[in-house]
Amino acid sequence: MTQRTRTREADDDISDLLSDIDGDSEQRTGGSESRRSRAKKRVGNLFSVRYFGLATVVLTVAMFFGGVIPFIGGLTGLIAMFAVSFLLGALTSESKIAETALAGAVAGGLTFALKHIVALTVGGFPVAAIGLVSGLLVAGLGAYFGGDLRDGLTRDL
């Protein structure tokens, strides 16, 4: 009996999804919501601009002040960025890995450019790509592992 209920619920979910994809759910349901507002709502669910801005500021500060140790400053800056992105991933209720990774790329590129301005003028964009890619990877992994910890602690056994 429970199997039939699950099948019906799954069929209803699939039909709702298909009607949303077709774009004619507004005509069927008589809703007054336009395509533009539905698209904004979907994009808002995929990417949060406010969270991205907050994560960019926090990760830039963490990497800049985490990297003040003279000889291993770049490494400690990345460790600080990983720790902060881990906390961001563990504290948020939704998975925001894309926003955090993109914010890490911006923070890594900006901090690398500010700290290595001479190398940037000589080497150009390939030198800046080091900061962008390392920030993207470190922040993305930190947010992923933080979210994984949150899911593991909050899931029922």
N, CA, C and O atoms as a GROMACS GRO file, in nm:
protein
  628
    1MET      N    1   0.081  -0.118   0.000
    1MET     CA    2   0.000   0.000   0.000
    1MET      C    3   0.087   0.125   0.000
    1MET      O    4   0.057   0.221  -0.071
    2THR      N    5   0.192   0.125   0.079
    2THR     CA    6   0.279   0.242   0.081
    2THR      C    7   0.350   0.261  -0.052
    2THR      O    8   0.384   0.373  -0.090
    3GLN      N    9   0.372   0.152  -0.122
    3GLN     CA   10   0.438   0.164  -0.250
    3GLN      C   11   0.352   0.238  -0.350
    3GLN      O   12   0.404   0.319  -0.427
    4ARG      N   13   0.223   0.215  -0.352
    4ARG     CA   14   0.134   0.286  -0.443
    4ARG      C   15   0.129   0.434  -0.410
    4ARG      O   16   0.125   0.518  -0.500
    5THR      N   17   0.130   0.467  -0.283
    5THR     CA   18   0.127   0.607  -0.243
    5THR      C   19   0.253   0.678  -0.290
    5THR      O   20   0.247   0.790  -0.341
    6ARG      N   21   0.365   0.613  -0.274
    6ARG     CA   22   0.490   0.672  -0.321
    6ARG      C   23   0.488   0.692  -0.472
    6ARG      O   24   0.535   0.795  -0.521
    7THR      N   25   0.434   0.597  -0.544
    7THR     CA   26   0.428   0.608  -0.690
    7THR      C   27   0.339   0.724  -0.731
    7THR      O   28   0.374   0.800  -0.822
    8ARG      N   29   0.225   0.738  -0.668
    8ARG     CA   30   0.134   0.849  -0.700
    8ARG      C   31   0.199   0.983  -0.670
    8ARG      O   32   0.190   1.076  -0.750
    9GLU      N   33   0.267   0.993  -0.554
    9GLU     CA   34   0.334   1.118  -0.520
    9GLU      C   35   0.443   1.149  -0.620
    9GLU      O   36   0.461   1.265  -0.658
   10ALA      N   37   0.516   1.047  -0.662
   10ALA     CA   38   0.623   1.068  -0.759
   10ALA      C   39   0.565   1.113  -0.893
   10ALA      O   40   0.621   1.200  -0.959
   11ASP      N   41   0.452   1.052  -0.934
   11ASP     CA   42   0.389   1.093  -1.059
   11ASP      C   43   0.340   1.237  -1.052
   11ASP      O   44   0.352   1.311  -1.150
   12ASP      N   45   0.283   1.277  -0.936
   12ASP     CA   46   0.238   1.414  -0.921
   12ASP      C   47   0.355   1.511  -0.927
   12ASP      O   48   0.345   1.618  -0.988
   13ASP      N   49   0.468   1.474  -0.864
   13ASP     CA   50   0.584   1.560  -0.868
   13ASP      C   51   0.637   1.576  -1.010
   13ASP      O   52   0.675   1.685  -1.051
   14ILE      N   53   0.639   1.466  -1.084
   14ILE     CA   54   0.688   1.472  -1.221
   14ILE      C   55   0.596   1.555  -1.308
   14ILE      O   56   0.643   1.633  -1.392
   15SER      N   57   0.465   1.540  -1.291
   15SER     CA   58   0.373   1.620  -1.373
   15SER      C   59   0.383   1.769  -1.338
   15SER      O   60   0.372   1.854  -1.426
   16ASP      N   61   0.402   1.800  -1.210
   16ASP     CA   62   0.422   1.940  -1.171
   16ASP      C   63   0.550   1.995  -1.233
   16ASP      O   64   0.552   2.109  -1.282
   17LEU      N   65   0.654   1.915  -1.231
   17LEU     CA   66   0.780   1.958  -1.289
   17LEU      C   67   0.767   1.980  -1.439
   17LEU      O   68   0.817   2.080  -1.492
   18LEU      N   69   0.701   1.888  -1.507
   18LEU     CA   70   0.685   1.903  -1.652
   18LEU      C   71   0.597   2.023  -1.687
   18LEU      O   72   0.623   2.090  -1.787
   19SER      N   73   0.496   2.049  -1.608
   19SER     CA   74   0.412   2.165  -1.638
   19SER      C   75   0.489   2.294  -1.616
   19SER      O   76   0.465   2.392  -1.685
   20ASP      N   77   0.581   2.295  -1.519
   20ASP     CA   78   0.664   2.413  -1.500
   20ASP      C   79   0.762   2.431  -1.615
   20ASP      O   80   0.788   2.544  -1.657
   21ILE      N   81   0.814   2.322  -1.666
   21ILE     CA   82   0.908   2.330  -1.777
   21ILE      C   83   0.838   2.376  -1.903
   21ILE      O   84   0.893   2.456  -1.979
   22ASP      N   85   0.717   2.326  -1.927
   22ASP     CA   86   0.644   2.368  -2.046
   22ASP      C   87   0.610   2.516  -2.044
   22ASP      O   88   0.599   2.578  -2.150
   23GLY      N   89   0.593   2.572  -1.926
   23GLY     CA   90   0.561   2.712  -1.914
   23GLY      C   91   0.413   2.740  -1.924
   23GLY      O   92   0.371   2.856  -1.924
   24ASP      N   93   0.331   2.636  -1.933
   24ASP     CA   94   0.188   2.659  -1.945
   24ASP      C   95   0.116   2.628  -1.815
   24ASP      O   96  -0.007   2.614  -1.815
   25SER      N   97   0.186   2.618  -1.705
   25SER     CA   98   0.120   2.594  -1.577
   25SER      C   99   0.038   2.716  -1.537
   25SER      O  100  -0.061   2.703  -1.464
   26GLU      N  101   0.077   2.834  -1.584
   26GLU     CA  102   0.002   2.955  -1.554
   26GLU      C  103  -0.135   2.950  -1.618
   26GLU      O  104  -0.234   2.994  -1.559
   27GLN      N  105  -0.142   2.896  -1.739
   27GLN     CA  106  -0.269   2.888  -1.808
   27GLN      C  107  -0.360   2.783  -1.741
   27GLN      O  108  -0.481   2.803  -1.733
   28ARG      N  109  -0.302   2.673  -1.695
   28ARG     CA  110  -0.381   2.567  -1.633
   28ARG      C  111  -0.433   2.608  -1.496
   28ARG      O  112  -0.549   2.582  -1.463
   29THR      N  113  -0.348   2.670  -1.417
   29THR     CA  114  -0.386   2.703  -1.281
   29THR      C  115  -0.454   2.838  -1.271
   29THR      O  116  -0.512   2.869  -1.167
   30GLY      N  117  -0.447   2.918  -1.373
   30GLY     CA  118  -0.510   3.048  -1.370
   30GLY      C  119  -0.431   3.148  -1.288
   30GLY      O  120  -0.486   3.250  -1.246
   31GLY      N  121  -0.302   3.121  -1.263
   31GLY     CA  122  -0.219   3.210  -1.182
   31GLY      C  123  -0.185   3.337  -1.258
   31GLY      O  124  -0.183   3.340  -1.381
   32SER      N  125  -0.159   3.441  -1.183
   32SER     CA  126  -0.127   3.569  -1.246
   32SER      C  127   0.023   3.596  -1.244
   32SER      O  128   0.067   3.706  -1.276
   33GLU      N  129   0.100   3.497  -1.209
   33GLU     CA  130   0.244   3.513  -1.201
   33GLU      C  131   0.304   3.507  -1.341
   33GLU      O  132   0.276   3.414  -1.417
   34SER      N  133   0.385   3.604  -1.376
   34SER     CA  134   0.442   3.609  -1.509
   34SER      C  135   0.565   3.520  -1.519
   34SER      O  136   0.618   3.473  -1.419
   35ARG      N  137   0.609   3.498  -1.641
   35ARG     CA  138   0.729   3.415  -1.662
   35ARG      C  139   0.852   3.481  -1.601
   35ARG      O  140   0.939   3.413  -1.547
   36ARG      N  141   0.857   3.613  -1.610
   36ARG     CA  142   0.973   3.685  -1.557
   36ARG      C  143   0.982   3.667  -1.406
   36ARG      O  144   1.091   3.643  -1.354
   37SER      N  145   0.872   3.679  -1.335
   37SER     CA  146   0.877   3.664  -1.189
   37SER      C  147   0.908   3.520  -1.149
   37SER      O  148   0.976   3.497  -1.050
   38ARG      N  149   0.858   3.424  -1.227
   38ARG     CA  150   0.893   3.284  -1.198
   38ARG      C  151   1.041   3.260  -1.223
   38ARG      O  152   1.105   3.188  -1.147
   39ALA      N  153   1.096   3.319  -1.328
   39ALA     CA  154   1.238   3.302  -1.358
   39ALA      C  155   1.323   3.366  -1.248
   39ALA      O  156   1.424   3.309  -1.207
   40LYS      N  157   1.284   3.484  -1.201
   40LYS     CA  158   1.357   3.548  -1.093
   40LYS      C  159   1.354   3.463  -0.968
   40LYS      O  160   1.454   3.453  -0.896
   41LYS      N  161   1.240   3.402  -0.941
   41LYS     CA  162   1.226   3.318  -0.823
   41LYS      C  163   1.317   3.195  -0.834
   41LYS      O  164   1.381   3.156  -0.737
   42ARG      N  165   1.322   3.136  -0.952
   42ARG     CA  166   1.408   3.017  -0.971
   42ARG      C  167   1.554   3.053  -0.959
   42ARG      O  168   1.631   2.981  -0.895
   43VAL      N  169   1.596   3.164  -1.021
   43VAL     CA  170   1.735   3.206  -1.014
   43VAL      C  171   1.770   3.243  -0.871
   43VAL      O  172   1.881   3.215  -0.824
   44GLY      N  173   1.677   3.307  -0.801
   44GLY     CA  174   1.700   3.341  -0.661
   44GLY      C  175   1.721   3.218  -0.575
   44GLY      O  176   1.795   3.224  -0.477
   45ASN      N  177   1.658   3.108  -0.610
   45ASN     CA  178   1.677   2.984  -0.536
   45ASN      C  179   1.811   2.919  -0.570
   45ASN      O  180   1.865   2.844  -0.488
   46LEU      N  181   1.864   2.946  -0.688
   46LEU     CA  182   1.990   2.886  -0.728
   46LEU      C  183   2.111   2.964  -0.680
   46LEU      O  184   2.212   2.904  -0.642
   47PHE      N  185   2.102   3.097  -0.682
   47PHE     CA  186   2.218   3.179  -0.649
   47PHE      C  187   2.173   3.298  -0.565
   47PHE      O  188   2.089   3.376  -0.609
   48SER      N  189   2.226   3.311  -0.448
   48SER     CA  190   2.190   3.420  -0.357
   48SER      C  191   2.296   3.529  -0.365
   48SER      O  192   2.412   3.507  -0.328
   49VAL      N  193   2.258   3.645  -0.414
   49VAL     CA  194   2.352   3.756  -0.431
   49VAL      C  195   2.395   3.811  -0.294
   49VAL      O  196   2.511   3.846  -0.275
   50ARG      N  197   2.301   3.818  -0.200
   50ARG     CA  198   2.334   3.867  -0.065
   50ARG      C  199   2.437   3.776   0.003
   50ARG      O  200   2.533   3.824   0.063
   51TYR      N  201   2.416   3.646  -0.007
   51TYR     CA  202   2.510   3.553   0.054
   51TYR      C  203   2.647   3.562  -0.016
   51TYR      O  204   2.750   3.555   0.050
   52PHE      N  205   2.646   3.578  -0.147
   52PHE     CA  206   2.771   3.592  -0.221
   52PHE      C  207   2.848   3.715  -0.174
   52PHE      O  208   2.969   3.708  -0.153
   53GLY      N  209   2.779   3.827  -0.157
   53GLY     CA  210   2.845   3.949  -0.110
   53GLY      C  211   2.903   3.934   0.029
   53GLY      O  212   3.016   3.974   0.055
   54LEU      N  213   2.824   3.874   0.118
   54LEU     CA  214   2.871   3.851   0.254
   54LEU      C  215   2.992   3.757   0.255
   54LEU      O  216   3.091   3.784   0.322
   55ALA      N  217   2.983   3.649   0.180
   55ALA     CA  218   3.093   3.553   0.175
   55ALA      C  219   3.218   3.616   0.114
   55ALA      O  220   3.330   3.586   0.157
   56THR      N  221   3.202   3.701   0.014
   56THR     CA  222   3.318   3.767  -0.048
   56THR      C  223   3.391   3.854   0.053
   56THR      O  224   3.513   3.850   0.063
   57VAL      N  225   3.316   3.934   0.127
   57VAL     CA  226   3.378   4.023   0.226
   57VAL      C  227   3.446   3.942   0.335
   57VAL      O  228   3.561   3.968   0.371
   58VAL      N  229   3.377   3.843   0.388
   58VAL     CA  230   3.431   3.764   0.499
   58VAL      C  231   3.555   3.684   0.454
   58VAL      O  232   3.654   3.679   0.527
   59LEU      N  233   3.549   3.624   0.337
   59LEU     CA  234   3.663   3.545   0.290
   59LEU      C  235   3.782   3.633   0.252
   59LEU      O  236   3.897   3.592   0.270
   60THR      N  237   3.757   3.752   0.200
   60THR     CA  238   3.867   3.844   0.168
   60THR      C  239   3.938   3.887   0.296
   60THR      O  240   4.061   3.888   0.303
   61VAL      N  241   3.861   3.922   0.397
   61VAL     CA  242   3.920   3.961   0.526
   61VAL      C  243   3.997   3.844   0.586
   61VAL      O  244   4.108   3.862   0.637
   62ALA      N  245   3.940   3.725   0.581
   62ALA     CA  246   4.007   3.607   0.638
   62ALA      C  247   4.137   3.578   0.566
   62ALA      O  248   4.238   3.549   0.630
   63MET      N  249   4.136   3.585   0.434
   63MET     CA  250   4.260   3.554   0.361
   63MET      C  251   4.364   3.664   0.379
   63MET      O  252   4.483   3.636   0.390
   64PHE      N  253   4.319   3.788   0.381
   64PHE     CA  254   4.415   3.898   0.394
   64PHE      C  255   4.480   3.897   0.532
   64PHE      O  256   4.603   3.905   0.541
   65PHE      N  257   4.401   3.888   0.638
   65PHE     CA  258   4.457   3.890   0.772
   65PHE      C  259   4.511   3.754   0.816
   65PHE      O  260   4.592   3.746   0.907
   66GLY      N  261   4.467   3.648   0.752
   66GLY     CA  262   4.522   3.517   0.783
   66GLY      C  263   4.660   3.497   0.723
   66GLY      O  264   4.736   3.411   0.767
   67GLY      N  265   4.693   3.577   0.623
   67GLY     CA  266   4.821   3.563   0.556
   67GLY      C  267   4.924   3.665   0.597
   67GLY      O  268   5.009   3.702   0.515
   68VAL      N  269   4.921   3.713   0.721
   68VAL     CA  270   5.017   3.815   0.764
   68VAL      C  271   5.149   3.756   0.812
   68VAL      O  272   5.244   3.830   0.835
   69ILE      N  273   5.157   3.627   0.826
   69ILE     CA  274   5.282   3.564   0.866
   69ILE      C  275   5.380   3.575   0.749
   69ILE      O  276   5.345   3.538   0.637
   70PRO      N  277   5.502   3.627   0.771
   70PRO     CA  278   5.590   3.667   0.661
   70PRO      C  279   5.623   3.560   0.557
   70PRO      O  280   5.603   3.584   0.438
   71PHE      N  281   5.672   3.444   0.595
   71PHE     CA  282   5.722   3.351   0.495
   71PHE      C  283   5.618   3.254   0.442
   71PHE      O  284   5.625   3.212   0.326
   72ILE      N  285   5.523   3.218   0.524
   72ILE     CA  286   5.421   3.124   0.481
   72ILE      C  287   5.283   3.189   0.477
   72ILE      O  288   5.181   3.124   0.500
   73GLY      N  289   5.281   3.318   0.449
   73GLY     CA  290   5.157   3.395   0.452
   73GLY      C  291   5.052   3.344   0.355
   73GLY      O  292   4.934   3.340   0.389
   74GLY      N  293   5.092   3.306   0.235
   74GLY     CA  294   4.995   3.256   0.137
   74GLY      C  295   4.928   3.129   0.182
   74GLY      O  296   4.808   3.110   0.162
   75LEU      N  297   5.004   3.042   0.244
   75LEU     CA  298   4.949   2.915   0.292
   75LEU      C  299   4.856   2.937   0.410
   75LEU      O  300   4.748   2.877   0.415
   76THR      N  301   4.895   3.022   0.504
   76THR     CA  302   4.807   3.047   0.618
   76THR      C  303   4.683   3.125   0.576
   76THR      O  304   4.577   3.110   0.637
   77GLY      N  305   4.694   3.207   0.474
   77GLY     CA  306   4.577   3.276   0.421
   77GLY      C  307   4.477   3.177   0.363
   77GLY      O  308   4.356   3.192   0.382
   78LEU      N  309   4.528   3.077   0.292
   78LEU     CA  310   4.439   2.974   0.236
   78LEU      C  311   4.378   2.888   0.346
   78LEU      O  312   4.263   2.845   0.336
   79ILE      N  313   4.455   2.862   0.451
   79ILE     CA  314   4.402   2.786   0.564
   79ILE      C  315   4.292   2.865   0.634
   79ILE      O  316   4.190   2.809   0.674
   80ALA      N  317   4.313   2.996   0.650
   80ALA     CA  318   4.210   3.081   0.711
   80ALA      C  319   4.085   3.085   0.623
   80ALA      O  320   3.973   3.084   0.674
   81MET      N  321   4.104   3.091   0.491
   81MET     CA  322   3.990   3.091   0.399
   81MET      C  323   3.914   2.959   0.408
   81MET      O  324   3.791   2.958   0.407
   82PHE      N  325   3.986   2.848   0.416
   82PHE     CA  326   3.921   2.717   0.430
   82PHE      C  327   3.840   2.711   0.559
   82PHE      O  328   3.727   2.662   0.559
   83ALA      N  329   3.899   2.760   0.670
   83ALA     CA  330   3.830   2.754   0.799
   83ALA      C  331   3.702   2.838   0.797
   83ALA      O  332   3.599   2.795   0.847
   84VAL      N  333   3.710   2.958   0.739
   84VAL     CA  334   3.592   3.044   0.735
   84VAL      C  335   3.485   2.986   0.642
   84VAL      O  336   3.367   2.988   0.676
   85SER      N  337   3.525   2.935   0.527
   85SER     CA  338   3.426   2.876   0.436
   85SER      C  339   3.367   2.748   0.496
   85SER      O  340   3.251   2.716   0.471
   86PHE      N  341   3.445   2.675   0.574
   86PHE     CA  342   3.394   2.558   0.645
   86PHE      C  343   3.286   2.601   0.744
   86PHE      O  344   3.181   2.537   0.754
   87LEU      N  345   3.313   2.709   0.818
   87LEU     CA  346   3.213   2.760   0.912
   87LEU      C  347   3.089   2.810   0.840
   87LEU      O  348   2.977   2.787   0.885
   88LEU      N  349   3.107   2.879   0.729
   88LEU     CA  350   2.992   2.925   0.651
   88LEU      C  351   2.907   2.806   0.604
   88LEU      O  352   2.784   2.811   0.609
   89GLY      N  353   2.973   2.702   0.557
   89GLY     CA  354   2.901   2.583   0.512
   89GLY      C  355   2.831   2.510   0.625
   89GLY      O  356   2.723   2.454   0.606
   90ALA      N  357   2.892   2.511   0.743
   90ALA     CA  358   2.833   2.441   0.857
   90ALA      C  359   2.719   2.520   0.920
   90ALA      O  360   2.627   2.461   0.978
   91LEU      N  361   2.722   2.652   0.910
   91LEU     CA  362   2.622   2.733   0.978
   91LEU      C  363   2.500   2.764   0.893
   91LEU      O  364   2.394   2.792   0.948
   92THR      N  365   2.511   2.759   0.762
   92THR     CA  366   2.395   2.790   0.678
   92THR      C  367   2.308   2.666   0.665
   92THR      O  368   2.356   2.553   0.662
   93SER      N  369   2.177   2.690   0.657
   93SER     CA  370   2.084   2.578   0.651
   93SER      C  371   2.073   2.519   0.511
   93SER      O  372   2.035   2.403   0.496
   94GLU      N  373   2.106   2.596   0.409
   94GLU     CA  374   2.102   2.547   0.271
   94GLU      C  375   2.244   2.534   0.217
   94GLU      O  376   2.337   2.597   0.268
   95SER      N  377   2.260   2.453   0.118
   95SER     CA  378   2.391   2.436   0.056
   95SER      C  379   2.421   2.555  -0.033
   95SER      O  380   2.349   2.581  -0.129
   96LYS      N  381   2.525   2.628  -0.002
   96LYS     CA  382   2.565   2.746  -0.077
   96LYS      C  383   2.708   2.730  -0.128
   96LYS      O  384   2.790   2.820  -0.115
   97ILE      N  385   2.737   2.615  -0.185
   97ILE     CA  386   2.873   2.586  -0.228
   97ILE      C  387   2.913   2.674  -0.346
   97ILE      O  388   3.026   2.723  -0.351
   98ALA      N  389   2.823   2.695  -0.442
   98ALA     CA  390   2.856   2.775  -0.560
   98ALA      C  391   2.887   2.919  -0.521
   98ALA      O  392   2.985   2.977  -0.569
   99GLU      N  393   2.805   2.977  -0.434
   99GLU     CA  394   2.828   3.115  -0.392
   99GLU      C  395   2.958   3.129  -0.316
   99GLU      O  396   3.034   3.223  -0.336
  100THR      N  397   2.984   3.033  -0.226
  100THR     CA  398   3.106   3.038  -0.146
  100THR      C  399   3.230   3.017  -0.233
  100THR      O  400   3.331   3.084  -0.212
  101ALA      N  401   3.223   2.925  -0.328
  101ALA     CA  402   3.338   2.901  -0.415
  101ALA      C  403   3.367   3.023  -0.503
  101ALA      O  404   3.483   3.061  -0.520
  102LEU      N  405   3.263   3.084  -0.557
  102LEU     CA  406   3.283   3.203  -0.639
  102LEU      C  407   3.335   3.319  -0.555
  102LEU      O  408   3.421   3.394  -0.601
  103ALA      N  409   3.285   3.334  -0.433
  103ALA     CA  410   3.335   3.437  -0.342
  103ALA      C  411   3.481   3.410  -0.306
  103ALA      O  412   3.560   3.503  -0.292
  104GLY      N  413   3.517   3.283  -0.291
  104GLY     CA  414   3.656   3.248  -0.264
  104GLY      C  415   3.747   3.281  -0.380
  104GLY      O  416   3.861   3.323  -0.361
  105ALA      N  417   3.697   3.263  -0.502
  105ALA     CA  418   3.777   3.299  -0.620
  105ALA      C  419   3.801   3.449  -0.624
  105ALA      O  420   3.912   3.495  -0.652
  106VAL      N  421   3.696   3.526  -0.596
  106VAL     CA  422   3.712   3.672  -0.595
  106VAL      C  423   3.807   3.714  -0.483
  106VAL      O  424   3.897   3.796  -0.505
  107ALA      N  425   3.787   3.658  -0.364
  107ALA     CA  426   3.873   3.693  -0.251
  107ALA      C  427   4.017   3.651  -0.275
  107ALA      O  428   4.110   3.727  -0.244
  108GLY      N  429   4.037   3.532  -0.329
  108GLY     CA  430   4.173   3.486  -0.358
  108GLY      C  431   4.242   3.570  -0.464
  108GLY      O  432   4.359   3.605  -0.450
  109GLY      N  433   4.170   3.603  -0.570
  109GLY     CA  434   4.228   3.687  -0.675
  109GLY      C  435   4.259   3.827  -0.627
  109GLY      O  436   4.364   3.881  -0.659
  110LEU      N  437   4.168   3.885  -0.550
  110LEU     CA  438   4.189   4.020  -0.499
  110LEU      C  439   4.305   4.026  -0.401
  110LEU      O  440   4.390   4.114  -0.410
  111THR      N  441   4.309   3.934  -0.308
  111THR     CA  442   4.416   3.932  -0.209
  111THR      C  443   4.550   3.903  -0.275
  111THR      O  444   4.651   3.964  -0.240
  112PHE      N  445   4.552   3.811  -0.368
  112PHE     CA  446   4.677   3.779  -0.438
  112PHE      C  447   4.725   3.900  -0.518
  112PHE      O  448   4.845   3.929  -0.521
  113ALA      N  449   4.632   3.970  -0.582
  113ALA     CA  450   4.670   4.088  -0.660
  113ALA      C  451   4.725   4.198  -0.570
  113ALA      O  452   4.821   4.266  -0.607
  114LEU      N  453   4.663   4.218  -0.454
  114LEU     CA  454   4.710   4.323  -0.364
  114LEU      C  455   4.845   4.290  -0.302
  114LEU      O  456   4.928   4.379  -0.284
  115LYS      N  457   4.869   4.165  -0.270
  115LYS     CA  458   4.994   4.127  -0.205
  115LYS      C  459   5.109   4.109  -0.304
  115LYS      O  460   5.226   4.123  -0.267
  116HIS      N  461   5.078   4.079  -0.429
  116HIS     CA  462   5.182   4.052  -0.528
  116HIS      C  463   5.166   4.144  -0.649
  116HIS      O  464   5.162   4.098  -0.763
  117ILE      N  465   5.156   4.271  -0.624
  117ILE     CA  466   5.131   4.366  -0.731
  117ILE      C  467   5.245   4.370  -0.832
  117ILE      O  468   5.222   4.390  -0.951
  118VAL      N  469   5.368   4.352  -0.786
  118VAL     CA  470   5.482   4.354  -0.879
  118VAL      C  471   5.479   4.232  -0.970
  118VAL      O  472   5.499   4.245  -1.090
  119ALA      N  473   5.455   4.116  -0.913
  119ALA     CA  474   5.447   3.995  -0.995
  119ALA      C  475   5.330   4.002  -1.091
  119ALA      O  476   5.336   3.948  -1.202
  120LEU      N  477   5.224   4.068  -1.049
  120LEU     CA  478   5.107   4.083  -1.135
  120LEU      C  479   5.136   4.173  -1.254
  120LEU      O  480   5.089   4.145  -1.365
  121THR      N  481   5.212   4.279  -1.233
  121THR     CA  482   5.244   4.369  -1.344
  121THR      C  483   5.340   4.303  -1.442
  121THR      O  484   5.334   4.330  -1.562
  122VAL      N  485   5.428   4.219  -1.393
  122VAL     CA  486   5.523   4.151  -1.481
  122VAL      C  487   5.459   4.030  -1.549
  122VAL      O  488   5.474   4.012  -1.670
  123GLY      N  489   5.389   3.948  -1.472
  123GLY     CA  490   5.335   3.823  -1.524
  123GLY      C  491   5.198   3.834  -1.588
  123GLY      O  492   5.164   3.754  -1.675
  124GLY      N  493   5.120   3.930  -1.546
  124GLY     CA  494   4.987   3.948  -1.604
  124GLY      C  495   4.883   3.852  -1.547
  124GLY      O  496   4.892   3.810  -1.432
  125PHE      N  497   4.786   3.819  -1.630
  125PHE     CA  498   4.671   3.738  -1.585
  125PHE      C  499   4.708   3.598  -1.539
  125PHE      O  500   4.648   3.550  -1.443
  126PRO      N  501   4.804   3.528  -1.602
  126PRO     CA  502   4.836   3.393  -1.551
  126PRO      C  503   4.880   3.392  -1.405
  126PRO      O  504   4.856   3.295  -1.333
  127VAL      N  505   4.943   3.499  -1.361
  127VAL     CA  506   4.983   3.507  -1.220
  127VAL      C  507   4.859   3.528  -1.132
  127VAL      O  508   4.849   3.470  -1.024
  128ALA      N  509   4.765   3.610  -1.178
  128ALA     CA  510   4.642   3.633  -1.102
  128ALA      C  511   4.555   3.509  -1.098
  128ALA      O  512   4.478   3.490  -1.004
  129ALA      N  513   4.566   3.425  -1.200
  129ALA     CA  514   4.487   3.302  -1.204
  129ALA      C  515   4.523   3.208  -1.090
  129ALA      O  516   4.441   3.126  -1.048
  130ILE      N  517   4.645   3.218  -1.039
  130ILE     CA  518   4.685   3.136  -0.924
  130ILE      C  519   4.595   3.167  -0.805
  130ILE      O  520   4.546   3.075  -0.739
  131GLY      N  521   4.575   3.294  -0.776
  131GLY     CA  522   4.489   3.333  -0.665
  131GLY      C  523   4.344   3.297  -0.690
  131GLY      O  524   4.275   3.253  -0.598
  132LEU      N  525   4.297   3.316  -0.813
  132LEU     CA  526   4.159   3.285  -0.846
  132LEU      C  527   4.129   3.136  -0.828
  132LEU      O  528   4.031   3.099  -0.764
  133VAL      N  529   4.212   3.053  -0.885
  133VAL     CA  530   4.188   2.908  -0.882
  133VAL      C  531   4.205   2.852  -0.741
  133VAL      O  532   4.125   2.770  -0.696
  134SER      N  533   4.310   2.897  -0.671
  134SER     CA  534   4.330   2.846  -0.534
  134SER      C  535   4.216   2.889  -0.443
  134SER      O  536   4.171   2.811  -0.359
  135GLY      N  537   4.168   3.012  -0.457
  135GLY     CA  538   4.055   3.058  -0.376
  135GLY      C  539   3.929   2.981  -0.408
  135GLY      O  540   3.854   2.945  -0.317
  136LEU      N  541   3.905   2.956  -0.536
  136LEU     CA  542   3.787   2.879  -0.578
  136LEU      C  543   3.788   2.739  -0.518
  136LEU      O  544   3.688   2.694  -0.462
  137LEU      N  545   3.901   2.671  -0.529
  137LEU     CA  546   3.911   2.534  -0.478
  137LEU      C  547   3.902   2.527  -0.327
  137LEU      O  548   3.829   2.444  -0.273
  138VAL      N  549   3.976   2.613  -0.258
  138VAL     CA  550   3.979   2.607  -0.112
  138VAL      C  551   3.843   2.643  -0.053
  138VAL      O  552   3.795   2.575   0.038
  139ALA      N  553   3.781   2.750  -0.102
  139ALA     CA  554   3.651   2.791  -0.047
  139ALA      C  555   3.542   2.689  -0.083
  139ALA      O  556   3.456   2.660   0.000
  140GLY      N  557   3.546   2.636  -0.203
  140GLY     CA  558   3.448   2.534  -0.242
  140GLY      C  559   3.459   2.409  -0.158
  140GLY      O  560   3.358   2.354  -0.113
  141LEU      N  561   3.581   2.363  -0.136
  141LEU     CA  562   3.600   2.244  -0.052
  141LEU      C  563   3.561   2.271   0.093
  141LEU      O  564   3.502   2.185   0.157
  142GLY      N  565   3.594   2.389   0.144
  142GLY     CA  566   3.557   2.423   0.281
  142GLY      C  567   3.407   2.425   0.300
  142GLY      O  568   3.355   2.372   0.398
  143ALA      N  569   3.335   2.487   0.205
  143ALA     CA  570   3.188   2.492   0.214
  143ALA      C  571   3.128   2.354   0.200
  143ALA      O  572   3.030   2.321   0.267
  144TYR      N  573   3.186   2.272   0.113
  144TYR     CA  574   3.135   2.136   0.095
  144TYR      C  575   3.150   2.054   0.223
  144TYR      O  576   3.055   1.989   0.267
  145PHE      N  577   3.269   2.057   0.281
  145PHE     CA  578   3.293   1.979   0.402
  145PHE      C  579   3.213   2.034   0.521
  145PHE      O  580   3.168   1.956   0.605
  146GLY      N  581   3.194   2.165   0.529
  146GLY     CA  582   3.112   2.222   0.634
  146GLY      C  583   2.967   2.181   0.621
  146GLY      O  584   2.902   2.147   0.720
  147GLY      N  585   2.915   2.183   0.499
  147GLY     CA  586   2.778   2.138   0.475
  147GLY      C  587   2.762   1.989   0.501
  147GLY      O  588   2.658   1.945   0.550
  148ASP      N  589   2.865   1.913   0.469
  148ASP     CA  590   2.861   1.769   0.495
  148ASP      C  591   2.858   1.741   0.645
  148ASP      O  592   2.787   1.652   0.691
  149LEU      N  593   2.936   1.818   0.721
  149LEU     CA  594   2.932   1.804   0.866
  149LEU      C  595   2.794   1.841   0.920
  149LEU      O  596   2.740   1.770   1.005
  150ARG      N  597   2.737   1.951   0.872
  150ARG     CA  598   2.604   1.993   0.917
  150ARG      C  599   2.501   1.885   0.886
  150ARG      O  600   2.418   1.852   0.971
  151ASP      N  601   2.505   1.830   0.766
  151ASP     CA  602   2.410   1.723   0.729
  151ASP      C  603   2.429   1.599   0.816
  151ASP      O  604   2.331   1.535   0.854
  152GLY      N  605   2.552   1.566   0.846
  152GLY     CA  606   2.578   1.449   0.929
  152GLY      C  607   2.532   1.466   1.073
  152GLY      O  608   2.488   1.371   1.137
  153LEU      N  609   2.542   1.588   1.123
  153LEU     CA  610   2.500   1.612   1.261
  153LEU      C  611   2.349   1.627   1.275
  153LEU      O  612   2.294   1.598   1.381
  154THR      N  613   2.282   1.672   1.170
  154THR     CA  614   2.138   1.698   1.180
  154THR      C  615   2.051   1.586   1.125
  154THR      O  616   1.930   1.589   1.146
  155ARG      N  617   2.107   1.490   1.058
  155ARG     CA  618   2.030   1.380   1.000
  155ARG      C  619   1.991   1.279   1.107
  155ARG      O  620   2.070   1.249   1.197
  156ASP      N  621   1.870   1.228   1.097
  156ASP     CA  622   1.824   1.124   1.189
  156ASP      C  623   1.892   0.993   1.158
  156ASP      O  624   1.919   0.961   1.042
  157LEU      N  625   1.920   0.916   1.262
  157LEU     CA  626   1.984   0.787   1.241
  157LEU      C  627   1.887   0.678   1.213
  157LEU      O  628   1.926   0.563   1.194
   0.00000   0.00000   0.00000
